[in-house]
Amino acid sequence: MKRYTVKDIAEQSGFSKDTIRRHADEGRIPCLRDINQWRVFNEKSIDVAKILAGTSVLASSTNDASE
């Protein structure tokens, strides 16, 4: 299994690193902690982050259209 960092997930999804950390801490993006307590992500985490990024883009474009 390939392991990904917060930076990797941020680059793949378009979110900032702080947003990735917040989503992981709130349980929206699945992650584990390694022996040093760093967040470790997998391929599923990337997929979830991309879905969240897509829904946030859709939500903002829907809000823009209603104005």
Residue pairs with C-beta under 8 A, 6 or more apart in sequence:
1 42
1 43
2 42
2 43
3 40
3 41
3 42
4 12
4 40
4 41
4 42
4 43
4 45
4 46
5 38
5 39
5 40
5 41
6 17
6 20
6 21
6 24
6 39
6 41
7 17
8 41
8 46
9 15
9 20
9 29
9 41
9 45
9 46
9 49
10 16
10 17
10 19
10 20
12 46
12 49
12 50
13 20
13 46
13 49
13 50
13 52
13 53
14 53
15 23
15 49
15 52
15 53
20 29
20 49
21 39
23 29
23 49
23 52
24 30
24 31
24 39
24 41
24 45
28 48
28 52
29 41
29 45
29 48
29 49
29 52
30 41
30 42
30 44
30 45
30 48
31 39
31 40
31 41
31 45
32 39
32 40
33 39
33 40
34 40
